[in-house]
Amino acid sequence: KLERQIRKYKTRINRKARQTGVVAGEEGRSWDDDEPRIVKTKRFALKPMLPDEAVLQMNLLGHDFFMFTNAESNQANVVYRRKDGNFGLIEPQV
């Protein structure tokens, strides 16, 4: 039952991601081949949640980081997977 719920949730997340759209990055600009560049821009709404829920979302999506609005501080935060297997939280200073 849990596997079915996870599949359903991933499908819903992917559907929402497709609906928000992906914007191509500066197609007409000339780039040096050795220079790294931004090749894709993704826009999405930041959902208010707690950091623990953001970690769950990140894991469900299979990402190494996840940006969200912290429900406690109402600010944009990022959770990320550390090399030691733990998680980190990035909070802006105001």
N, C-alpha and C positions, 0 to 999 in steps of 0.2 A: 504494500500500500504506500509506503514512504517513497519507494522508487518511482511510483506512478505520480505522486505529488511533485517530486523533484523534476521529473520530465515535463509535467504540465507547467510548472513554474518557469523552467528554462525556456520553454516555447513561448510563454507570455512575455518574458524579458526580451527574447530575440525579436518578437513581433513588435514590441514597443521601440526597440532600437532601430528597426527598419523604418518605422513610422516617423521617427525623429529625423532620419536622414543622415547621410554622410556627404560632406562637401569636399570636392576635390581641391587640392592646394595649388594655388598660383600656376595654372597650366601654361600661360603665355610667357612666363619669366624664363630667361636663359640662366642655366646653372652650370657651374664647374663640376665635372664628374667626380672629383675628389672631395667635394664639399658635401657633408650631410645636409639634408634638407627636410622640411616638413612636407610629407607627401599626402597626408590625409588629415582632415579636421572633422571631428565628431561633435555634434551639439546634442545636449540632452538636458532634461530638467533634473535639478538636484532635489531628491526626496528627503524630507526630514526623517532622521532615524538616529538611533544610538550607535556608538562605535561597534558594539558586539553584533548588531544586526548588519552593519556595513561589512564586517568580516564574513558573515554568512553569505551575503550577496556576492562578495568578491569570490568566495569559494564556489558558489553555484555557477558563476559565470566563467570560472577557470582563469581569472586574471591574477596578476601579481600586485595590483593596486586597485583602489576604488574610491572615487570622490563622491561626497555626500554632504548634506546639510546636517550638522550636529543638532539634534532636537533639544539638547540642553543649552547650548550657547547660541543657536541660530546662526552659526557661521559655517562657511565651507571648510571641510576637513578632508583629509585623505588617510585611509588605512592602507598599509602595504605589508607584503610578506618579506621578512628579513631572511638573510642567508642562514641564520641559526635555526630557522623553522618557526620562530615566534613572529609576532606582528608588531608593527609600529604605527603610531598615530601622528599625523602632522596637523598642528593647529596654528592658525595665524595669531600673532600678537597684535593687540589693538592699542 
